[in-house]
Amino acid sequence: MYGSDKVSEDAERTAFRKAEKKYKLYYDDSSKSSRKKKQPKQVDLSDVLDFKSILDSYNQNGQLPPGIVAVECGFKSPVFLLENHPGFYFIPGALSMEEQSKWIRESLTSFPQPPNRTNHNAFYGPIDDLFSAVKEKNVLLEEESSIGSLDLGASSCTSNEDAHRWKFYEADIATLRGKTCKSVKASVLLRKLRWCTLGLQFDWSKRNYNVSLPHKKIPDALCQLARRLAAPAMPIGEEFQPEAAIVNYFGLGDTLGGHLDDMEADWSKPIVSISLGCKAIFLLGGKSREDPPLAMFLRSGDAVLMAGEARECFHGVPRIFTDRENAEIASLDLQFSHEDDHFFLEYIRNSRININIRQVF
Ligand SMILES: O=C(O)CCC(=O)C(=O)O
């Protein structure tokens, strides 16, 4: 599904593509030439379904817009279903602030740790302790194998599949050595982190789960959370078995093109999808890209389940909002108000994280 922004001319014309283009971040041409900060083009958001305001009015007067059904499933808020999209469940505010903060921290520290793979593996090989390296302002340098490595100041060691070797160095050592070898700041690598995989590792090139790749089990606490969230969409008497998860990281302007999640054997089991950080627009289409998708906001702490027929529906994320007014992360800010949490705060103020957990077999 990554790279699916590269679409053929035909795909440009589909209803799904049109909606993606409608909500994608574009900048105002008029501000381009001026010295002023680029201004995002205004976009009409009046068609975007807002489950937060639907919940507010439901709590006040018990009314729901046509086509939306509310079900009590033991969460703090009702779960919303869409009559036109059987198998789709929206759980507003499913995660407490503490849970959100916990999973943001894990997504930036433990989740991208080897043997979990990230989008950086293909080029740099496994990278240890990226987030610590960001805090230390370290720089990743490519070792020149012919002259061996300098041991000075190396804080971690990595090697990729092509036997290139990369190590983090303190910035001043990197400045000296960087004249003769390739280098990249840890902060740049974090900004360019797009995904990591937990549990069974997904092989993007073959679009399947490669059970022979080394992997760690999904942490128990995340499995428990996923089981609790999945319950409304599970076949009666069965419990969700989390076997793999993909963590998506979005920065300003990043999108996830329309796609299907069809690599799992049994589509009756839901995909549990958790939103953290800045607010986003999610598009839920139909079985064909020609079906006009429904746009909805996803806020930090919301969870979505896609099971059964909804598993056959195209979906994607054309937009995240990082401006203060639209990102809606004021309460999350407070969770990271301690000085030591400065790096988490800086990251999440401009980013969104999605953790989607799957039962593969
Ligand atoms: O970011 C999201 O909310 C959706 C993620 C998704 O669709 C996926 O990873 O398959």
PDBQT file of the ligand as one rigid body, heavy atoms in Angstrom, charges set to zero:
ROOT
HETATM    1  O1  LIG A 401      -3.630   5.421   9.713  1.00  0.00    +0.000 OA
HETATM    2  C1  LIG A 401      -4.748   4.910   9.710  1.00  0.00    +0.000 C 
HETATM    3  O2  LIG A 401      -5.668   5.308  10.421  1.00  0.00    +0.000 OA
HETATM    4  C2  LIG A 401      -5.044   3.752   8.773  1.00  0.00    +0.000 C 
HETATM    5  C3  LIG A 401      -3.902   2.801   8.632  1.00  0.00    +0.000 C 
HETATM    6  C4  LIG A 401      -4.158   1.744   7.617  1.00  0.00    +0.000 C 
HETATM    7  O3  LIG A 401      -5.124   1.798   6.914  1.00  0.00    +0.000 OA
HETATM    8  C5  LIG A 401      -3.238   0.627   7.431  1.00  0.00    +0.000 C 
HETATM    9  O4  LIG A 401      -2.110   0.621   7.954  1.00  0.00    +0.000 OA
HETATM   10  O5  LIG A 401      -3.632  -0.314   6.712  1.00  0.00    +0.000 OA
ENDROOT
TORSDOF 0
